[in-house]
């Protein structure tokens, strides 16, 4: 059986991961409407998203009592807080906008719009893992 992150990579419009160094990767991702990753987190690596085309929506789980400022950082985008158990934040990114998700923070990237979404994700620095979050 394939690792979970490979299953996710195969079900999206396009996914290519290129090593930048020993423990840092650049993923180039394309999503059609309705495509997304699953909710997941990484043990030690951060995800840094940069939108090239379209609109990307990232859902971020911020635990009860946790500080959003320690979970993620948005450059240009305005987060929307939604309650769903703990705190679920929704960040909508346009071309040129950046979002950094810290290690251990559960998140999911999705295209909720009609236009194709293209974005880059820097994964690192550290040993990469993809830990699915099951409801």
C-alpha positions in Angstrom: 0.0 0.0 0.0 1.2 3.5 -0.9 1.9 6.1 1.8 -1.0 8.4 2.4 0.7 11.5 1.0 1.3 9.6 -2.3 -2.4 8.7 -2.5 -3.3 12.4 -2.0 -0.7 13.5 -4.6 -2.1 11.1 -7.2 -5.7 12.4 -6.9 -5.0 16.0 -7.7 -4.6 17.7 -11.1 -0.9 18.0 -10.7 1.8 17.4 -8.1 5.6 17.5 -8.5 8.0 17.5 -5.6 11.6 18.7 -6.1 14.3 18.5 -3.4 15.9 21.8 -2.6 18.3 20.4 -0.1 18.7 17.3 2.1 15.6 18.2 4.2 13.7 20.8 2.2 11.4 20.3 -0.8 9.5 22.4 -3.2 6.1 21.1 -4.3 4.4 22.5 -7.3 0.6 21.7 -7.1 -2.4 22.2 -9.3 -5.9 21.7 -8.0 -9.2 21.7 -9.9 -12.4 22.8 -8.2 -13.2 20.5 -5.3 -9.8 19.0 -5.1 -7.9 19.1 -1.8 -5.4 17.5 0.5 -6.7 15.6 3.5 -6.5 17.2 6.9 -3.0 16.4 8.1 0.0 17.8 10.0 3.8 17.4 9.9 6.0 16.6 13.0 8.8 19.1 12.4 8.4 20.7 9.0 6.5 23.9 8.1 4.5 24.3 5.0 4.9 27.7 3.2 2.3 28.2 0.5 2.7 30.7 -2.3 -0.2 31.1 -4.8 0.7 31.5 -8.4 -2.8 31.3 -10.1 -6.4 31.1 -9.0 -7.5 31.0 -5.3 -6.4 28.6 -2.6 -8.4 28.1 0.6 -6.5 26.6 3.5 -8.3 25.3 6.6 -6.3 25.4 9.8 -7.3 23.7 13.1 -6.3 25.8 16.1 -6.9 23.9 19.3 -9.0 25.2 22.1 -7.0 27.8 24.0 -4.2 27.8 21.4 -2.9 31.0 19.9 -3.5 31.4 16.1 -0.3 33.5 15.9 1.7 30.4 17.0 -0.1 28.2 14.5 0.2 30.1 11.2 1.2 33.4 9.6 -0.6 34.9 6.6 1.0 37.6 4.4 -1.7 39.7 2.7 -4.5 37.2 3.2 -7.2 37.8 5.9 -8.1 34.8 8.0 -11.7 34.0 8.7 -12.4 32.2 12.0 -15.0 29.4 12.0 -16.0 27.4 15.0 -16.0 23.6 14.6 -15.2 21.9 17.9 -12.0 23.8 18.5 -11.2 26.7 16.2 -11.1 26.2 12.5 -9.6 29.1 10.6 -10.1 29.5 6.9 -7.5 31.5 4.9 -8.2 32.4 1.3 -5.1 33.2 -0.7 -4.9 35.1 -4.0 -1.9 35.1 -6.4 1.2 36.5 -4.7 -0.1 35.8 -1.2 1.8 33.6 1.3 0.8 31.4 4.2 3.1 29.6 6.6 1.8 26.7 8.7 3.9 25.7 11.7 4.8 22.1 12.6 2.1 20.1 14.4 -0.7 22.2 13.1 -3.5 20.3 11.4 -4.4 21.8 8.0 -5.9 21.1 4.6 -5.4 23.0 1.2 -8.4 23.1 -1.2 -9.6 24.8 -4.3 -13.2 25.9 -3.8 -13.4 28.0 -6.9 -14.1 27.3 -10.6 -10.6 28.4 -11.8 -7.6 26.1 -11.7 -5.4 26.8 -8.7 -1.7 26.6 -8.9 0.6 27.1 -5.9 4.0 26.3 -4.5 4.6 24.7 -1.2 8.0 24.8 0.5 8.2 21.7 2.8 11.0 22.0 5.4 13.3 22.2 7.0 13.5 18.7 8.6 12.5 15.2 8.1 9.3 15.2 6.1 6.2 13.3 7.2 2.5 13.5 6.4 0.3 12.5 9.3 -3.4 12.3 8.4 -5.9 13.7 10.9 -8.8 11.4 11.3 -12.1 12.9 12.5 
